[in-house]
Amino acid sequence: MSITVRNVGKRFGDFVALEGVSLGVETGSLTALLGPSGSGKSTLLRCIAGLETPDTGEILISGEDVTDAPPQQRGVGFVFQHYAAFKHMTVAKNIAFGLEVRKRPKEEIEHRVNELLELVQLQGLAKRYPAQLSGGQRQRMGLARALAVDPEVLLLDEPFGALDARVRKELRAWLRRLHDETHTTTVIVTHDQEEAMEVADQIVLMNRGRIEQIGGPRDLYEHPATEFVMTFVGEANRVGDTFVRPHDLTLTLSPVDGSEEARVERLVHLGFEVRVELVRHDGAELSVQLSRDEADQLELEPRQIVYVAASRARVFT
């Protein structure tokens, strides 16, 4: 089901959380609301869910105006960062809760719970309690519970934020596979650019209550509309008014046309990649991204003098 947000504004006292926000989410897509803390992304998600009411504007789900509708009438499933599981209930009972509230037949509930346990890879854990699960397993149980009632829209607010990096990475890949199977219209809030770029079809980058840019992961990285997008999505070097990605800088041991002298401060080996931290002759600090083979060919060492040139640079007005 599609989501349309039109000119939505929301204040909390003197704080402007959202200011004239408009966007469209296509049916069956996975959209990430990305931005730093305080950018308005969670407030926007809560407005879509019906947990907050906008001061201005309107929200439509499948073309129907739900701006003033309560959450239970929106066909929305919601998963928070800290999922509030019923500690006294088993995994199966937690997943079944929404169906039991709706007084669905017992056979239907049992079939749906078993189906979801398999979908979220929790087979064999139906009789365990939340305290007996890992953090990643609890979040998968939370997603199954949200999916149990067949929501038209699935809303995820920093669902993996409380988990360690390895588990987060595993769950990101799992969420993308889950979405490809269910095709539920999904919106996920995250402050993690890697997470957004890995799972989302569309990224809505927010800053100070406004949308900076909407586009696919590659669009935002390769064609940033503003200085903020350039520096938030991926790494960027700034020299005066010019911005350069680390992989758009080349290093040579002798001067070439357009190059400038710099000193190697540090080499950081990151598996296949090597990050070379430099200081230019004017004191500007630069980060250069090389492959391991490129770095080995240059035989770089700290305090070595090299020459750096940009193959691509951007200036924002």
N, C-alpha and C positions, 0 to 999 in steps of 0.2 A: 504494500500500500504506500502511496506517495505521501510526502509531507511538504507543506508549503508554509513558509514563515514570511509574513509581510510587515515590514516596517515596525518590528517589535521593539518596544522600549520598556525598561524596568529600572526603578530606583529603589534604594534602601536608605531612606533619610536623604542625606546630601550626596550619597555615593551613587554614581551612575553605573549600574551593572551592565545594561544593554542600551544602545543608542541607535535606533533606526536600523535594526538588523533584518535583512531579507535573504532568504535562500530557498532552494528547492532540493528535495531528496527524492530520487527516482525509486519507483517500486522495485524491490528486490536488490537494491544496492547496499553497500556498506560504506557509510560516511563517517569520517573522523572529525570531531571538533578539537582542534589543536591550538594550544596557546599557553603562555605562562600563567602562573597563579594570578587571579584577579582579572583575567581577560574577559570573563563573562561566559565561558563555555559551559560550566555546570549550571549556571542560571538559565541559559538557553535550553539546555536539556530538560531541566525541571519545568520550564514553561511548556515544552512540548508534551511532557508527561502529565501536566495538570497539577503538579505539586506547587507551582507558583503561577500567579495570574499576572499577565503583562499589564503595564499601565497604559500602553498604547499598542496599536497594531492588532494583527489577527493571526491565528494558527489554524491550518486546515489539514486534516488527515483524510486522504482519498476524496478530496474536494469538498468535504463537509467541515463547516466552521465549528471547531471544538474549543475556541478561545475560552469560553466560560464553562465548559463541560467538566464534570468531576473526573478524576483519573479512571475510575472503574467503567466509565462509559466511552473510553477512548480506544479500547482494544490494545493496550500497551503493556508490555512486560518490562520491568525495571530491575536492574542489578547494580547494587552499590559496591564501592570499594571494600567495605567491611560488611560482608553479607550476614544478615541477622538470621541465622538458622535457628530452628527450634531445637534446643539442646536435648530436650527429653524425648525427641522423636528420632526414629531411625532415618537413614538416607531415603529409603522408599517412602516413608510417611511424610518427610519434608517435601519430596517431589509431588506427592499426591495431594498435598494440602489444598491447593487451589481448586482441584477437581472435586474434592470432597465438600468444600464450601458451596460449590455449584450443584451439589447433590447428583453427580453423575452416577450411572450404574456401576456397581462394584466390579463387574467383569471389564467394563470399559476402562476404569481406573487402573486395574491391574495390568491390562494390555498396554496402556499408554506409559505407565511407569517402567515396565520392562523394555519397551521400545526406546525410551529416553535414557535408561541406564546404559544400553548398548551404544546409543548415539554419542553420549558424553564419556564413554569408556570407563564406566564404573560398574561393570558386570562383576558380580561376586561380592559387592560391598553393600548390597541393599539393606542388610540387617545391622550394619554398623551405625554408630552414633557420630555426630559431627566432630566430637573431641577425638575420635579415633582416626580421623582423616588428616592428610597433609593439607597445607594451605591451598595448593593447586587443586586438590580433589574437592575441597569445600567450595571453591569458586565454580568448578564444573557442576557440582550439585546445585549451586545457586542458579546457574544458567539453565539447567534442566528444569528446575522448579518454575522459572520464568517462562520457559517454552511449553510447559505442560498444558496450559490453557489455550494454546495456539494463538498467541498474540499477533495482531496485524503488524505491530512495530515492536522491535526490541531495542531498549535504551540501556546503555552500559556506561556507568559513571566511574572512570578510573578503576575498572574491574580487577586489574592486576597490580595496582600500585603498591599494595602492601606485601608483595611477594619478592623473593630474591631474583636477581638478574637471570639466572639459568632457567628457573621455573617460568618467569615472565616470557622468555623467548620461546619456550616449549608451548605455552598456552596461546601465544600469538599465532603460531603456525596452526595449532589445533582450532582456534576460533575461525581462522580463514577457511579451513577445510569444512568446519561445521556450517559456516555460512553458505559455502558452495553446495552443500547438500540440502539445506533447508530453504534457501533463498528468501529468508525473512528480512524485510526492510530493517536495517540495523543502523543505529547511530551510537558511536563510542566516543566518550570524552577522554582525552589524554593530554599530558604535557610532554610526552616522550615522542620526539620527532621520528625516531627509528620505528617505534610501534605504529605510528600513524602511516608511515610510508610502506610498512610491511603488510598491513592488513587492509587498508582502505582503497576503495575505488575512487573516492573523492575526498579531498581534504579541505576543510573550512578553517583557515588560519585566522585566529582572533587576537585582538590586542586592545586593551582599554575599552571594552564594551562594543567594539566595532569589528567588522570583517575586513581584514587586510587583503586577502585573496582567496578565491575558490578555484580549485583545479585538481588534476590528477597529481600523484606524487612526482612524476617526472616534470610536469609543467611548473610546479612550484620551485623545484630545484634548479631547473635549467632556464626558466623564464620568470624569475621573481619580479613582481610588480613594484615593490618598494624596498627601501633599505632594510626595513624590519624583516621582511620575508627572506631577503638575502642572508641576513645574519642569524635568523632563527632556524631556517631549514638548511641544515648542513653547515660546515665550517666555511669561514670566509676571512681573508686578510683584508685589513683596511689600511690604505696608505693615502692620507689626505682625503679627498673625495672619491677615491677609486677603490673598488672592491674586487678581489680576485679569489677564486677558489684555490685551495692548495694544490689540486691536480692540474690547474691551469698555469702553474709556474714551472719553468724548466731551469735546471742547473747545469752549468758548464765550468770547467776548470780554467778556461781562458775567456777573455771578454769577446762578446759577439755584438752585432748591431742591436741596440735597444736594451742591453743588459746593464746591470748595476752591481757594484761590488758589495759583498756581504760576508759575514763571518759565521761559521758553523758554531752554534752554542751547544746543541745537544742532538743526539740521535736516539729515537725511540723506535724499537723494533716491535712491530705489531703483526707477527706472523708473516703473511705474504707482503705486507706493506711496511714501509719505513717512513716515519715522520721526521723530517729534518727541520729543526728550529734554528732560525737565522736571525742575525741583527744586521741591518743594512748600515751603510756608511753614515746615514743621517740619524741613526738610532732607532729607526722603525723596526719592529719585530715582525717576522714572517714565519709562516709554517708551510712547508712544501711536502707534498705527498708523492713518494716514489715507490716503484716496485722494488722488491728485494734485489732483483738482478740489476736494476738501474743503479741502486745504491752501491752494490758490490763493484760495478764497473768504474764508478767514480772514486772508490776507495776513500770515502769521506771519513774525517776524524774531527773531533772537537777542536776549535780554534783555527781550523783551516779556512783560508780565503777562497771563496767561490764567486761565481757571477750568476745572477738571477734575472730572468726575463719573463714577462707575462705573455702567454699566447692568447689570452682572452681576459678582458677586464670590463667592469661595468661602472657607470656613474649614474646616480639617481638625482633627479631635480626635485 
